[in-house]
Amino acid sequence: MKEIKLEICIHSLQYEELAPQDRELIDKAKEATSRSYAPYSKFSVGAAALLKNGIIVTGTNQENAAYPSGLCAERTTLFYANSQYPDQAVLTLAIAARNEAGYLDTPIPPCGACRQVLLETEQRYRQPMRILLYGEKAIYEVDGTKDLLPLSFGGEFLTK
């Protein structure tokens, strides 16, 4: 049996250590949580995407009583960015979450479906997308989706 080891790299930063542009993106993701529609879970997620042209778009999670009909903030944001600015790569995506007690201490990672959409967005533009995951006590910086989804399924498997 052969063993395969996969390494990922995630940086843990404090807000003050971020570049001004990254702080702005985190602030917009946090602000977006106030527009979340989460009447059932009371768990509000906001995302902000910095596009190659400098525009920042935001999105939030949207719940529905028929649970499969809702959508996560990451996908809302990326789908909006891709539909409104189809020729602009997403350079960085920031994600923040809060519950009724406030912002979470620890960053939350994207769900599996969102990781797949992040991967496809990277593949669409042929470049990695930085991901900033906000938590009150730490902000995780991930260089690209491959570090969130190391064994990933992409379109390249469909064409072989």
N, CA, C and O of each residue as an XYZ file, in Angstrom:
640
protein
N       0.855     -1.172      0.000
C       0.000      0.000      0.000
C       0.901      1.236      0.000
O       1.898      1.304      0.720
N       0.529      2.184     -0.808
C       1.256      3.444     -0.898
C       0.477      4.510     -0.123
O      -0.745      4.607     -0.240
N       1.175      5.279      0.641
C       0.546      6.367      1.402
C       0.794      7.685      0.686
O       1.909      7.973      0.250
N      -0.261      8.480      0.571
C      -0.158      9.806     -0.047
C      -0.434     10.837      1.038
O      -1.475     10.789      1.693
N       0.473     11.747      1.226
C       0.278     12.808      2.211
C      -0.013     14.107      1.479
O       0.687     14.484      0.539
N      -1.047     14.773      1.926
C      -1.418     16.055      1.351
C      -1.151     17.139      2.380
O      -1.482     16.986      3.556
N      -0.559     18.222      1.937
C      -0.304     19.338      2.843
C      -1.122     20.535      2.398
O      -1.259     20.816      1.208
N      -1.659     21.230      3.383
C      -2.356     22.476      3.102
C      -1.713     23.561      3.950
O      -1.049     23.277      4.947
N      -1.914     24.782      3.549
C      -1.336     25.902      4.281
C      -2.429     26.925      4.564
O      -3.064     27.451      3.650
N      -2.630     27.190      5.836
C      -3.581     28.209      6.261
C      -2.856     29.135      7.229
O      -2.257     28.677      8.202
N      -2.910     30.426      6.963
C      -2.304     31.413      7.851
C      -3.357     31.924      8.818
O      -4.491     32.193      8.423
N      -2.985     32.057     10.083
C      -3.880     32.619     11.092
C      -3.387     34.022     11.419
O      -2.255     34.211     11.862
N      -4.260     35.003     11.193
C      -3.881     36.413     11.359
C      -4.837     37.122     12.303
O      -5.936     36.641     12.583
N      -4.403     38.255     12.778
C      -5.265     39.173     13.515
C      -5.698     40.271     12.545
O      -5.008     40.547     11.564
N      -6.824     40.885     12.819
C      -7.377     41.924     11.951
C      -6.331     43.002     11.651
O      -6.208     43.451     10.512
N      -5.587     43.410     12.667
C      -4.587     44.485     12.515
C      -3.455     44.090     11.571
O      -2.778     44.957     11.018
N      -3.248     42.799     11.385
C      -2.171     42.331     10.506
C      -2.569     42.338      9.032
O      -1.715     42.187      8.158
N      -3.838     42.510      8.757
C      -4.313     42.491      7.374
C      -3.965     43.785      6.647
O      -3.852     44.847      7.260
N      -3.799     43.680      5.354
C      -3.629     44.864      4.508
C      -4.951     45.637      4.508
O      -6.008     45.040      4.711
N      -4.909     46.957      4.283
C      -6.151     47.749      4.282
C      -7.230     47.198      3.351
O      -8.409     47.220      3.707
N      -6.864     46.711      2.185
C      -7.847     46.166      1.239
C      -8.519     44.914      1.807
O      -9.714     44.703      1.600
N      -7.755     44.088      2.519
C      -8.328     42.891      3.136
C      -9.231     43.257      4.315
O     -10.262     42.618      4.526
N      -8.854     44.274      5.078
C      -9.713     44.744      6.173
C     -11.045     45.244      5.619
O     -12.103     44.969      6.185
N     -10.986     45.975      4.514
C     -12.219     46.468      3.892
C     -13.109     45.302      3.467
O     -14.325     45.343      3.651
N     -12.504     44.277      2.905
C     -13.270     43.117      2.453
C     -13.908     42.383      3.643
O     -15.072     41.989      3.576
N     -13.158     42.204      4.714
C     -13.705     41.587      5.934
C     -14.851     42.433      6.471
O     -15.897     41.901      6.844
N     -14.658     43.751      6.511
C     -15.706     44.648      7.025
C     -16.983     44.529      6.193
O     -18.086     44.540      6.739
N     -16.834     44.416      4.893
C     -18.011     44.293      4.022
C     -18.698     42.939      4.215
O     -19.925     42.857      4.152
N     -17.927     41.886      4.447
C     -18.525     40.567      4.722
C     -19.277     40.607      6.048
O     -20.379     40.070      6.155
N     -18.684     41.241      7.057
C     -19.358     41.356      8.358
C     -20.637     42.183      8.224
O     -21.682     41.820      8.765
N     -20.544     43.285      7.504
C     -21.708     44.153      7.286
C     -22.822     43.397      6.561
O     -24.003     43.575      6.858
N     -22.432     42.560      5.617
C     -23.417     41.806      4.841
C     -24.238     40.869      5.732
O     -25.389     40.571      5.414
N     -23.663     40.405      6.840
C     -24.425     39.497      7.713
C     -25.720     40.145      8.196
O     -26.679     39.442      8.516
N     -25.759     41.462      8.253
C     -26.975     42.151      8.715
C     -28.105     42.052      7.689
O     -29.263     42.312      8.018
N     -27.778     41.677      6.450
C     -28.792     41.535      5.400
C     -29.164     40.076      5.147
O     -29.944     39.767      4.247
N     -28.594     39.191      5.954
C     -28.898     37.770      5.842
C     -30.370     37.529      6.144
O     -30.977     38.236      6.948
N     -30.933     36.520      5.487
C     -32.294     36.101      5.805
C     -32.176     34.732      6.464
O     -32.113     33.707      5.786
N     -32.147     34.732      7.804
C     -31.936     33.501      8.561
C     -32.931     33.395      9.714
O     -32.528     33.302     10.873
N     -34.248     33.410      9.397
C     -35.242     33.405     10.475
C     -35.317     32.086     11.237
O     -35.846     32.056     12.348
N     -34.806     31.006     10.677
C     -34.921     29.697     11.314
C     -33.681     29.361     12.138
O     -33.794     28.989     13.306
N     -32.527     29.487     11.553
C     -31.292     29.125     12.252
C     -30.740     30.267     13.100
O     -30.006     30.029     14.058
N     -31.088     31.500     12.755
C     -30.520     32.687     13.425
C     -28.989     32.720     13.259
O     -28.279     33.315     14.069
N     -28.507     32.076     12.207
C     -27.081     32.003     11.900
C     -26.856     32.768     10.606
O     -27.171     32.278      9.522
N     -26.316     33.957     10.724
C     -26.170     34.863      9.583
C     -24.755     34.824      9.029
O     -23.781     34.974      9.766
N     -24.658     34.623      7.732
C     -23.360     34.567      7.061
C     -23.342     35.624      5.972
O     -24.315     35.807      5.241
N     -22.209     36.318      5.880
C     -22.005     37.304      4.826
C     -20.711     37.005      4.100
O     -19.764     36.488      4.692
N     -20.669     37.326      2.833
C     -19.456     37.134      2.039
C     -19.239     38.368      1.176
O     -20.189     39.033      0.764
N     -17.980     38.657      0.914
C     -17.610     39.777      0.051
C     -16.507     39.301     -0.886
O     -15.529     38.691     -0.455
N     -16.679     39.588     -2.170
C     -15.713     39.155     -3.178
C     -15.068     40.371     -3.833
O     -15.758     41.273     -4.309
N     -13.752     40.383     -3.850
C     -12.996     41.407     -4.567
C     -12.731     40.892     -5.968
O     -12.078     39.865     -6.151
N     -13.242     41.615     -6.959
C     -13.064     41.217     -8.350
C     -11.796     41.844     -8.917
O     -11.260     42.800     -8.357
N     -11.331     41.306    -10.014
C     -10.092     41.774    -10.647
C     -10.164     43.258    -11.022
O      -9.140     43.942    -11.024
N     -11.366     43.761    -11.339
C     -11.515     45.171    -11.717
C     -11.624     46.096    -10.501
O     -11.819     47.301    -10.658
N     -11.499     45.539     -9.284
C     -11.533     46.348     -8.068
C     -12.905     46.461     -7.422
O     -13.022     46.958     -6.302
N     -13.935     46.009     -8.107
C     -15.292     46.060     -7.554
C     -15.438     44.992     -6.474
O     -14.909     43.888     -6.603
N     -16.160     45.332     -5.412
C     -16.481     44.383     -4.354
C     -17.972     44.112     -4.400
O     -18.782     45.039     -4.382
N     -18.334     42.830     -4.461
C     -19.743     42.426     -4.410
C     -19.941     41.611     -3.141
O     -19.025     40.937     -2.670
N     -21.148     41.684     -2.596
C     -21.444     40.961     -1.369
C     -22.670     40.084     -1.541
O     -23.457     40.255     -2.473
N     -22.812     39.150     -0.627
C     -23.974     38.276     -0.607
C     -24.174     37.725      0.788
O     -23.291     37.829      1.639
N     -25.334     37.141      1.021
C     -25.673     36.602      2.329
C     -26.358     35.255      2.178
O     -26.803     34.883      1.092
N     -26.435     34.536      3.283
C     -27.208     33.301      3.263
C     -28.690     33.644      3.238
O     -29.124     34.636      3.824
N     -29.452     32.814      2.556
C     -30.887     33.010      2.395
C     -31.576     31.695      2.738
O     -31.462     30.715      2.003
N     -32.291     31.682      3.857
C     -32.976     30.466      4.288
C     -34.387     30.405      3.727
O     -34.941     31.396      3.252
N     -34.940     29.214      3.800
C     -36.301     28.973      3.359
C     -36.857     27.859      4.232
O     -36.115     26.959      4.625
N     -38.143     27.902      4.542
C     -38.748     26.864      5.378
C     -38.564     25.480      4.757
O     -38.451     24.491      5.480
N     -38.532     25.401      3.455
C     -38.174     24.159      2.769
C     -36.651     24.183      2.646
O     -36.108     24.669      1.654
N     -35.965     23.650      3.668
C     -34.519     23.833      3.822
C     -33.666     23.659      2.571
O     -32.735     24.445      2.395
N     -33.903     22.719      1.714
C     -33.021     22.625      0.549
C     -33.118     23.836     -0.391
O     -32.284     24.006     -1.280
N     -34.130     24.662     -0.188
C     -34.321     25.797     -1.093
C     -33.486     27.010     -0.730
O     -33.449     27.972     -1.498
N     -32.818     27.001      0.405
C     -31.977     28.129      0.799
C     -30.652     28.107      0.058
O     -30.373     27.200     -0.726
N     -29.843     29.120      0.319
C     -28.542     29.205     -0.338
C     -27.546     29.887      0.587
O     -27.889     30.826      1.305
N     -26.317     29.407      0.562
C     -25.245     29.953      1.398
C     -24.755     31.297      0.844
O     -24.933     31.611     -0.333
N     -24.137     32.069      1.728
C     -23.616     33.391      1.355
C     -22.532     33.308      0.282
O     -22.472     34.147     -0.616
N     -21.682     32.296      0.383
C     -20.585     32.179     -0.575
C     -21.113     31.990     -1.994
O     -20.650     32.639     -2.932
N     -22.089     31.090     -2.139
C     -22.640     30.838     -3.470
C     -23.459     32.020     -3.960
O     -23.404     32.356     -5.143
N     -24.216     32.655     -3.077
C     -24.971     33.848     -3.472
C     -24.016     34.898     -4.040
O     -24.278     35.495     -5.084
N     -22.921     35.109     -3.345
C     -21.931     36.117     -3.750
C     -21.262     35.755     -5.068
O     -21.187     36.581     -5.978
N     -20.779     34.526     -5.170
C     -20.066     34.130     -6.393
C     -20.980     34.065     -7.602
O     -20.580     34.447     -8.702
N     -22.209     33.584     -7.412
C     -23.134     33.532     -8.542
C     -23.488     34.946     -9.014
O     -23.591     35.196    -10.215
N     -23.672     35.856     -8.075
C     -23.945     37.247     -8.452
C     -22.749     37.837     -9.202
O     -22.910     38.454    -10.255
N     -21.556     37.643     -8.652
C     -20.346     38.169     -9.304
C     -20.196     37.599    -10.708
O     -19.907     38.335    -11.652
N     -20.391     36.288    -10.847
C     -20.227     35.652    -12.157
C     -21.293     36.091    -13.159
O     -21.029     36.156    -14.360
N     -22.495     36.393    -12.668
C     -23.558     36.799    -13.601
C     -23.459     38.277    -13.978
O     -23.798     38.649    -15.101
N     -23.008     39.108    -13.068
C     -22.924     40.544    -13.335
C     -21.583     40.962    -13.950
O     -21.523     41.932    -14.705
N     -20.533     40.247    -13.635
C     -19.183     40.565    -14.114
C     -18.524     39.285    -14.644
O     -17.536     38.821    -14.074
N     -19.055     38.717    -15.717
C     -18.597     37.399    -16.171
C     -17.145     37.354    -16.640
O     -16.567     36.273    -16.746
N     -16.559     38.495    -16.917
C     -15.170     38.498    -17.380
C     -14.186     38.914    -16.290
O     -13.015     39.162    -16.575
N     -14.656     38.991    -15.034
C     -13.803     39.431    -13.928
C     -13.560     38.293    -12.946
O     -14.495     37.776    -12.335
N     -12.310     37.915    -12.804
C     -11.949     36.877    -11.843
C     -12.184     37.380    -10.423
O     -12.116     38.580    -10.156
N     -12.460     36.451     -9.524
C     -12.554     36.783     -8.103
C     -11.157     36.616     -7.528
O     -10.595     35.521     -7.553
N     -10.596     37.708     -7.007
C      -9.257     37.652     -6.438
C      -9.279     37.142     -5.004
O      -8.473     36.294     -4.622
N     -10.221     37.672     -4.208
C     -10.305     37.301     -2.793
C     -11.766     37.224     -2.381
O     -12.582     38.055     -2.782
N     -12.086     36.224     -1.580
C     -13.422     36.071     -1.020
C     -13.295     36.074      0.495
O     -12.540     35.283      1.060
N     -14.039     36.973      1.163
C     -14.054     37.037      2.631
C     -15.399     36.523      3.124
O     -16.438     36.801      2.526
N     -15.368     35.771      4.222
C     -16.581     35.176      4.781
C     -16.621     35.456      6.282
O     -15.632     35.259      6.988
N     -17.776     35.916      6.760
C     -17.975     36.168      8.190
C     -19.308     35.587      8.616
O     -20.238     35.501      7.815
N     -19.403     35.186      9.883
C     -20.657     34.618     10.394
C     -20.903     35.089     11.820
O     -19.978     35.348     12.590
N     -22.197     35.191     12.140
C     -22.579     35.541     13.511
C     -23.872     34.817     13.853
O     -24.645     34.420     12.980
N     -24.074     34.664     15.132
C     -25.346     34.138     15.630
C     -25.978     35.223     16.497
O     -25.545     36.375     16.451
N     -26.969     34.884     17.267
C     -27.653     35.901     18.063
C     -26.742     36.520     19.131
O     -27.009     37.624     19.606
N     -25.677     35.822     19.507
C     -24.743     36.337     20.506
C     -23.664     37.235     19.892
O     -22.948     37.916     20.627
N     -23.536     37.249     18.590
C     -22.530     38.079     17.925
C     -21.674     37.275     16.964
O     -21.979     36.127     16.640
N     -20.586     37.907     16.513
C     -19.678     37.228     15.580
C     -18.994     36.069     16.286
O     -18.711     36.127     17.483
N     -18.737     35.028     15.531
C     -18.122     33.838     16.095
C     -16.652     34.096     16.408
O     -15.986     34.851     15.701
N     -16.147     33.466     17.472
C     -14.735     33.602     17.825
C     -13.832     32.932     16.798
O     -12.752     33.433     16.483
N     -14.285     31.802     16.284
C     -13.491     31.005     15.363
C     -14.067     31.120     13.953
O     -15.287     31.113     13.785
N     -13.214     31.224     12.947
C     -13.723     31.294     11.568
C     -14.495     30.037     11.191
O     -14.173     28.935     11.635
N     -15.525     30.223     10.358
C     -16.245     29.057      9.840
C     -15.752     28.781      8.418
O     -15.538     29.711      7.640
N     -15.577     27.521      8.088
C     -15.198     27.178      6.715
C     -16.441     27.045      5.848
O     -17.534     26.822      6.369
N     -16.294     27.176      4.551
C     -17.426     26.959      3.645
C     -17.879     25.503      3.681
O     -17.079     24.601      3.929
N     -19.167     25.284      3.430
C     -19.694     23.920      3.353
C     -19.145     23.242      2.090
O     -18.483     23.881      1.272
N     -19.423     21.966      1.946
C     -18.923     21.207      0.799
C     -19.419     21.735     -0.536
O     -18.652     21.829     -1.494
N     -20.714     22.084     -0.602
C     -21.262     22.601     -1.865
C     -20.581     23.918     -2.242
O     -20.276     24.158     -3.410
N     -20.349     24.761     -1.245
C     -19.684     26.041     -1.523
C     -18.236     25.831     -1.951
O     -17.740     26.538     -2.828
N     -17.563     24.873     -1.342
C     -16.176     24.585     -1.737
C     -16.122     24.171     -3.207
O     -15.202     24.552     -3.931
N     -17.098     23.401     -3.634
C     -17.140     22.980     -5.029
C     -17.340     24.191     -5.955
O     -16.717     24.269     -7.013
N     -18.196     25.122     -5.562
C     -18.431     26.324     -6.365
C     -17.189     27.214     -6.364
O     -16.860     27.815     -7.386
N     -16.503     27.304     -5.235
C     -15.246     28.066     -5.190
C     -14.244     27.467     -6.166
O     -13.583     28.188     -6.914
N     -14.138     26.146     -6.151
C     -13.216     25.457     -7.063
C     -13.565     25.757     -8.516
O     -12.689     26.086     -9.317
N     -14.840     25.643     -8.850
C     -15.270     25.878    -10.235
C     -15.014     27.325    -10.646
O     -14.682     27.592    -11.801
N     -15.167     28.264     -9.702
C     -14.899     29.673    -10.002
C     -13.415     29.868    -10.294
O     -13.046     30.585    -11.224
N     -12.570     29.228     -9.496
C     -11.135     29.297     -9.773
C     -10.823     28.711    -11.150
O     -10.058     29.297    -11.915
N     -11.402     27.575    -11.461
C     -11.131     26.930    -12.739
C     -11.640     27.778    -13.901
O     -11.013     27.839    -14.959
N     -12.772     28.426    -13.696
C     -13.344     29.286    -14.741
C     -12.367     30.389    -15.139
O     -12.212     30.697    -16.320
N     -11.713     30.976    -14.143
C     -10.811     32.105    -14.402
C      -9.339     31.703    -14.437
O      -8.457     32.541    -14.625
N      -9.093     30.419    -14.256
C      -7.730     29.869    -14.344
C      -6.750     30.565    -13.394
O      -5.603     30.843    -13.746
N      -7.240     30.836    -12.176
C      -6.349     31.391    -11.165
C      -6.931     31.124     -9.778
O      -8.149     31.078     -9.606
N      -6.050     30.947     -8.789
C      -6.553     30.701     -7.440
C      -7.252     31.932     -6.864
O      -6.989     33.065     -7.267
N      -8.137     31.679     -5.925
C      -8.877     32.734     -5.237
C      -8.469     32.674     -3.761
O      -8.647     31.647     -3.106
N      -7.927     33.766     -3.247
C      -7.629     33.821     -1.814
C      -8.934     33.809     -1.039
O      -9.939     34.354     -1.497
N      -8.921     33.197      0.120
C     -10.119     33.130      0.949
C      -9.750     33.608      2.344
O      -8.780     33.138      2.940
N     -10.537     34.550      2.858
C     -10.359     35.059      4.216
C     -11.564     34.630      5.042
O     -12.698     34.988      4.725
N     -11.319     33.870      6.091
C     -12.374     33.383      6.964
C     -12.285     34.146      8.278
O     -11.301     34.028      9.007
N     -13.317     34.930      8.576
C     -13.272     35.820      9.736
C     -13.749     35.145     11.020
O     -14.758     34.440     11.031
N     -13.016     35.370     12.084
C     -13.409     35.036     13.437
C     -12.912     36.146     14.341
O     -11.913     36.795     14.030
N     -13.584     36.373     15.446
C     -13.186     37.448     16.361
C     -11.765     37.256     16.887
O     -11.041     38.232     17.084
N     -11.362     36.004     17.115
C     -10.049     35.729     17.700
C      -8.979     35.413     16.667
O      -7.791     35.409     16.990
N      -9.382     35.151     15.438
C      -8.419     34.846     14.377
C      -9.105     34.969     13.029
O     -10.313     34.776     12.900
N      -8.308     35.293     12.041
C      -8.756     35.309     10.651
C      -7.860     34.327      9.915
O      -6.635     34.433      9.971
N      -8.472     33.370      9.225
C      -7.689     32.412      8.461
C      -7.577     32.912      7.028
O      -8.557     33.329      6.411
N      -6.352     32.856      6.521
C      -6.088     33.201      5.127
C      -5.698     31.919      4.406
O      -4.749     31.234      4.788
N      -6.449     31.611      3.356
C      -6.218     30.407      2.571
C      -5.852     30.864      1.160
O      -6.534     31.707      0.577
N      -4.780     30.306      0.623
C      -4.281     30.759     -0.682
C      -5.145     30.358     -1.863
O      -5.059     30.975     -2.925
N      -5.969     29.345     -1.702
C      -6.829     28.912     -2.792
C      -7.697     27.757     -2.355
O      -7.496     27.181     -1.286
N      -8.653     27.428     -3.177
C      -9.623     26.393     -2.846
C      -8.974     25.029     -2.674
O      -9.490     24.210     -1.914
N      -7.880     24.757     -3.339
C      -7.216     23.457     -3.208
C      -6.817     23.183     -1.756
O      -6.734     22.025     -1.346
N      -6.572     24.234     -0.980
C      -6.257     24.043      0.435
C      -7.508     23.747      1.263
O      -7.401     23.218      2.369
N      -8.677     24.075      0.749
C      -9.932     23.720      1.424
C     -10.490     22.395      0.909
O     -11.254     21.717      1.596
N     -10.101     22.044     -0.296
C     -10.655     20.862     -0.961
C      -9.526     20.148     -1.710
O      -9.502     20.140     -2.941
N      -8.583     19.545     -0.957
C      -7.381     19.013     -1.609
C      -7.640     17.890     -2.619
O      -6.953     17.826     -3.639
N      -8.590     17.022     -2.372
C      -8.950     15.997     -3.353
C     -10.256     16.444     -3.979
O     -11.340     16.097     -3.512
N     -10.134     17.211     -5.032
C     -11.323     17.854     -5.594
C     -11.721     17.251     -6.938
O     -10.899     16.702     -7.670
N     -12.993     17.373     -7.226
C     -13.563     16.929     -8.498
C     -13.870     18.161     -9.329
O     -14.645     19.021     -8.910
N     -13.268     18.248    -10.497
C     -13.496     19.386    -11.373
C     -13.857     18.944    -12.777
O     -13.918     17.753    -13.081
N     -14.090     19.915    -13.606
C     -14.498     19.671    -14.980
C     -13.504     18.850    -15.780
O     -13.866     18.210    -16.767
N     -12.255     18.871    -15.354
C     -11.238     18.101    -16.104
C     -11.544     16.605    -16.108
O     -11.129     15.901    -17.029
N     -12.260     16.104    -15.103
C     -12.622     14.691    -15.070
C     -13.735     14.362    -16.065
O     -13.865     13.214    -16.492
N     -14.519     15.338    -16.427
C     -15.628     15.106    -17.339
C     -15.193     15.043    -18.794
O     -15.947     14.571    -19.646
N     -13.978     15.516    -19.090
C     -13.512     15.558    -20.470
C     -12.497     14.468    -20.790
O     -11.959     14.439    -21.897
N     -12.225     13.575    -19.848
C     -11.222     12.522    -20.095
C     -11.869     11.272    -20.622
O     -11.181     10.286    -20.886
